[in-house]
């Protein structure tokens, strides 16, 4: 058994959507979830953006994900992740 963590690529967007939707359901926010795979394609498409995602695979099957995006920290006066 092995775990692999890799950058998400364009073809992973349906996997990300399924995992993030499951998180929304778990936290009771299913009715607020509107993202589509196309939204995630745009999210990952910009090579200069401060956003991205990782996919964790357990024995070759999707097992988890992590996403990050830019934010503006008003107290710091700059963008952060």
N, C-alpha and C positions, 0 to 999 in steps of 0.2 A: 504494500500500500504506500502511496506517495501523494504529497500535496505539491502543487505547482502554483505560483503566483505570477501572473503576466499582465502586461498592459492590455486593456480592452481595445479592440479594433472594431471597425465599422460593422462587421458581421455579428458582433456580440450584442448589438443593441436589443434584440428580443430577449436575450438572457438577462440583461440589466433590467429591462422593463419588468420581467416576471419577478425578479428578486426584490425590486423596489416596491412593486405592487404588493407583494407578500408582506413587506415591512409596513406599508400603509394599512393593510388589513389588520395586521397584528396590533397596531396602535389605535385602531378604530377610526382611521382616516380614509377608508376606501372611497367614500363619496366625494372626496376632495382630490382623488387621483385622476388626472387627465392626460398624463404624458403618453406619447406614442413612440414606437421605435424611430420614426423620422425625427422626432424632437431630440432623441439621444444621438442620432447620426449627426445632427447639426452641433450638438454639444461636444462631440469628439472630433469634429472635422477641422477646427481651427488650430493649426500647429503652433501658433503664437499665443494662444489663450492660456490663462492660468486655471485650467480645469482639465479633468481627465478621470479615468477610472481604471481600476485593476479588477481582474477576475481571478478567483481562487478555484483551482480544479483539484478534486480528490479522485485519484485513479482515472483521470481523463474526463470526468463529468463536472459540470459547474457546481460549486459548493458554497460560493460566497462572492461578495464584491465590495469594493470601496470606491467612493467617488469624492472628488474635491472640486471646489470652484472658488473663483475670486470673490472677495468681499472688500468693502471699503470700511476701514476702522476709523470712525470719526475721532476717537480719542487719540489715535496714533497719527492721523493725518496721512494715511497711505493705504494702498491695497495690501491685502494679506490673503492667505489661503484659509 
